[in-house]
Amino acid sequence: MSFSDIFKSGFLENVTAVSVFDMALAMVLAFALGLFIFLIYKKTYAGVMYSSSFGVTLVALSMITTLVILAVTSNVVLSLGMVGALSIVRFRAAIKEPLDIAFLFWSIAVGIVLAAGMIPLAVFGSVIIGLIILVFANHKEHSNPFIVVLQCKDHPSEEAAVEFLKAHTLRCAVKSKTAQQGLVELNLDVRLKSDNTDFINAMSALDGVKSVVLVSYNGEYMG
């Protein structure tokens, strides 16, 4: 081995493994589709606290995945090393909304498909997925769900209050009940007939009713 062979490396050969045009096209498309995913996420978000950083993460994830897959597809040895490197990565961020998982996998899939050269699949697939999410995520029930927290002093007042509530709502179902000496508390899932909530005022004036609270919720109840 000569002295020049020591400094000889395949690094410069790897520079031309992926053309500049291919890299630029892949990254621009990854940014565009990542931005499209971000806009769909922002349009369909129905959680309590919107996180703008998660939306930026979707765009960055598409571009980063494209970058990684471009490198992997150009070098078999690098792909084996990449698998080993990524196997030790652990993500601890909590996913608050179930739909967020779909957006994360969508961003990763777009990056993989783009880097593999299947541009039509990435574009048309993203459009179809976006339309489906828009249709189903924005689909709302005709009547919004509400929870009524009712406190009464005894069983007769409880029965009278529940009957009154059933007469003034489309649906009334008991979700939980807590009873103790001199107090009965009910959590009821109700559907209102209209936006008028004056019946809650009238209900609070019934004999034996201590308090009535009407709360809007997203339809998911654990109890």
C-alpha positions in Angstrom: 0.0 0.0 0.0 1.5 3.4 -1.0 1.3 6.6 1.0 -1.4 8.0 -1.3 -3.6 4.9 -0.8 -3.9 5.7 2.9 -5.8 8.9 2.1 -7.7 7.3 -0.7 -11.4 7.1 0.1 -14.7 6.4 -1.6 -16.1 9.5 -0.1 -15.8 11.6 -3.2 -17.3 8.7 -5.2 -20.4 8.8 -2.9 -20.9 12.5 -3.6 -22.1 11.7 -7.1 -24.2 8.7 -6.1 -27.3 10.9 -6.0 -27.5 13.7 -8.6 -28.0 17.3 -7.4 -31.2 17.5 -9.5 -32.6 14.4 -7.8 -31.8 15.6 -4.4 -33.3 19.0 -5.0 -36.5 17.6 -6.6 -36.9 15.1 -3.7 -36.5 17.7 -1.0 -38.7 20.2 -2.6 -41.5 17.6 -3.1 -41.0 16.4 0.5 -41.4 20.0 1.7 -44.5 20.5 -0.4 -46.2 17.3 0.7 -45.1 17.9 4.3 -46.7 21.3 4.1 -49.9 19.7 2.7 -50.0 17.3 5.6 -49.5 20.1 8.0 -52.4 22.1 6.5 -54.7 19.0 6.7 -53.6 18.5 10.3 -54.4 22.1 11.2 -57.7 22.0 9.4 -58.9 18.8 11.1 -57.4 19.2 14.6 -60.2 18.8 17.2 -58.2 18.6 20.4 -58.1 20.9 23.3 -54.7 22.6 22.9 -53.3 23.0 19.4 -49.5 22.5 19.1 -47.9 24.4 16.2 -44.6 22.6 16.9 -46.2 19.2 16.0 -47.3 20.7 12.7 -43.7 21.8 12.0 -42.6 18.3 13.0 -44.7 16.8 10.3 -43.0 18.9 7.6 -39.6 18.2 9.0 -40.3 14.5 9.3 -41.2 14.2 5.6 -37.9 15.9 4.6 -35.7 14.1 7.1 -37.2 10.7 6.0 -36.6 11.6 2.3 -33.0 12.5 3.1 -32.3 9.3 5.0 -33.9 7.0 2.4 -32.0 8.8 -0.4 -28.7 8.0 1.4 -29.8 4.4 2.1 -30.8 3.6 -1.4 -27.5 4.9 -2.8 -25.3 2.7 -0.6 -26.0 -0.8 0.6 -23.3 -0.7 3.4 -24.7 2.6 4.6 -28.2 1.1 4.8 -27.0 -1.6 7.2 -25.3 1.0 9.4 -28.4 3.2 9.3 -30.5 0.3 10.6 -28.2 -0.2 13.5 -28.1 3.5 14.3 -31.8 4.0 14.2 -32.4 0.9 16.3 -31.1 2.6 19.4 -33.3 5.7 19.0 -36.1 6.0 21.5 -38.9 8.5 21.3 -40.5 9.6 24.6 -43.0 12.2 23.3 -46.6 11.3 24.3 -49.2 11.2 21.6 -52.3 13.0 22.9 -54.7 12.5 20.0 -55.1 9.1 18.2 -55.2 10.8 14.8 -51.7 12.3 15.4 -50.3 8.8 15.0 -51.8 8.6 11.5 -50.2 12.0 10.6 -46.8 10.8 11.8 -46.9 7.6 9.8 -48.2 9.6 6.8 -45.2 12.0 6.9 -42.8 9.1 7.2 -44.5 7.2 4.3 -44.4 10.2 2.1 -40.6 10.6 2.7 -40.0 6.9 2.0 -42.1 6.8 -1.2 -40.6 10.1 -2.6 -37.0 8.9 -2.0 -37.8 5.6 -3.7 -38.7 7.6 -6.8 -42.4 6.9 -6.8 -43.5 10.5 -7.1 -47.0 9.9 -8.5 -47.8 7.5 -5.7 -46.7 10.0 -3.1 -48.6 12.9 -4.6 -51.9 11.1 -5.5 -51.8 9.0 -2.3 -51.4 12.1 -0.2 -54.3 13.8 -1.9 -56.6 10.8 -1.4 -55.5 10.4 2.2 -56.0 14.1 2.9 -59.5 14.1 1.4 -60.5 11.1 3.4 -59.3 12.6 6.6 -61.0 15.9 5.8 -64.3 14.2 5.2 -64.3 11.9 8.3 -62.5 14.2 10.8 -64.9 17.1 10.0 -68.0 14.9 10.2 -69.9 16.1 13.2 -73.1 14.7 14.8 -76.2 16.7 14.3 -76.6 17.2 18.1 -73.5 18.0 20.2 -72.9 15.9 23.3 -73.1 17.4 26.7 -72.6 16.2 30.3 -75.0 17.3 33.0 -73.6 17.1 36.6 -76.6 16.9 38.9 -76.6 17.0 42.7 -79.7 16.2 44.7 -80.4 15.6 48.4 -82.4 12.4 48.1 -83.9 9.7 45.8 -87.3 11.4 45.1 -85.6 14.7 44.0 -83.3 12.6 41.9 -86.1 10.9 40.0 -88.0 14.2 39.5 -84.9 15.9 38.2 -84.0 13.1 35.8 -87.6 13.0 34.5 -87.5 16.8 34.0 -84.2 16.4 32.1 -85.6 13.6 29.8 -88.6 15.8 28.9 -86.3 18.7 27.8 -83.6 16.8 25.9 -83.4 14.4 22.9 -81.4 11.8 24.9 -80.5 11.3 28.5 -78.4 8.5 29.8 -76.8 8.0 33.2 -73.0 7.6 33.0 -72.1 7.5 36.7 -73.8 7.9 40.0 -72.4 8.7 43.5 -74.5 8.4 46.6 -73.7 9.5 50.1 -75.6 10.7 53.2 -77.8 13.6 52.1 -76.3 13.8 48.6 -76.8 12.0 45.3 -74.6 13.1 42.3 -75.3 12.0 38.8 -73.3 12.4 35.6 -75.7 12.2 32.6 -74.9 12.2 28.9 -77.5 14.4 27.1 -78.3 15.7 23.6 -80.0 19.0 23.5 -83.0 19.8 21.3 -81.7 23.3 20.6 -79.1 25.8 21.7 -81.5 27.1 24.4 -80.2 26.0 27.8 -82.8 27.8 29.9 -84.2 24.5 31.1 -81.0 24.2 33.3 -82.1 27.3 35.2 -85.6 25.8 35.7 -84.1 22.5 36.7 -81.9 24.1 39.4 -85.1 25.5 41.0 -86.7 22.1 41.5 -87.3 21.0 45.1 -84.3 19.0 46.4 -81.9 19.9 43.6 -78.7 21.4 45.0 -76.8 22.2 41.8 -76.8 21.5 38.0 -73.8 21.9 35.7 -74.0 21.6 31.9 -70.6 20.9 30.3 -69.8 20.3 26.6 -67.4 17.5 25.8 -66.0 15.7 22.7 -68.1 12.5 23.0 -65.4 10.4 24.7 -66.2 9.4 28.2 -64.3 7.2 30.6 -66.1 6.2 33.8 
